[in-house]
Each structure stands twice: as C-alpha cells, then as structure tokens.
Amino acid sequence: MQRKVLSTKKDIANVTMLKNTVVAGAGSEEYIHSVLKQILGKEQEALLKDIKILIVPKDIDAIMAVGFGMASAAISAESGLDKLAMINPNQFRELHSLGFSEKDYLLVAATLKKPEQQEAELLEVLRKMSEAEAGGENLKLLGIDGWRAMQ
C-alpha cells in the first residue's frame, strides 16, 4: 500500500497558500485533482479552481519541479520522497509535507499458474506495452513504472 503526499518548500506553511500556484504530479489532470481533493478535504476544496496542474512523467519529476521552481507543490508517492532523499538530500531537506491521501493499493495483475486464454492475452498486451516507447508512456499514466512476471 502507498499514499500520496503533497510536498512544498517550507515557505508555504499551509494549504491556503497554494491559491494561484502550480502543483506538479504524474498522471492525468483529473487524477491529480482527485488526489488534491482528497488531501485538501471539504473545507479547502474551493482552492482547486485556483490551482494549476503541471503534468510530469514520474513522481520524482514532480518533486524535482518544486526544487527547480517550476511548481510550488508536488503530489507524489511517499516512495518518491524516499528516492529524493537518496539522490538529492539537500533538496529533500528544503521540503515539507502539507498533507497525505488515504492509502492505496499498488497495482498487481495476477492469474492462475496456467492462465486462461483471455488472461494470457492481457498479460501479453501489458508485456508488449512496456517494451514499446509509446506503450511505456501509457503505462506510466496508469502509475505503472515497471512490469515483471513472477513465477
């Protein structure tokens, strides 16, 4: 399970300061809005109309966008912050979290040991998508960074 984090530089002390700012995130604009709505809650939901969304390929890109001044805040998985702490500890120390989403399950595709024809076809489509550049980009929009078969 994972949850999403709304991270900003420390000069943004609370969510009300996000009015007329840019929030970076990976996925579709609708997805980022739904995560923001969950994090902001009913009392701050009106802020959504005053927040612009910057779509990036991966969570780490959203966090880096804050560091480079392209966005005021980022929506990312907690694991994205862990990656940032390893690759750029100085930037990590400049950030703080304003809120968290509910925990979500990681995506898993499972079949019987010997999959039926339809299941095998679906697994083949996913395998081929991850090998093609455009397919890989589409998988990333679904939040799938990688794909592997487990025996």
Secondary structure, DSSP 8 states (H G I E B T S, - for coil): -B-EEEEEETT--SGGGGTTEEEEEES-HHHHHHHHHHHH-GGGGGGGGGEEEEEESSHHHHHHHHHTTS-SEEEEEHHHHHHHHHH-HHHHHTEEEEEE---B--------SS--HHHHHHHHHHHHHHHSHHHHHHHHHTT--------
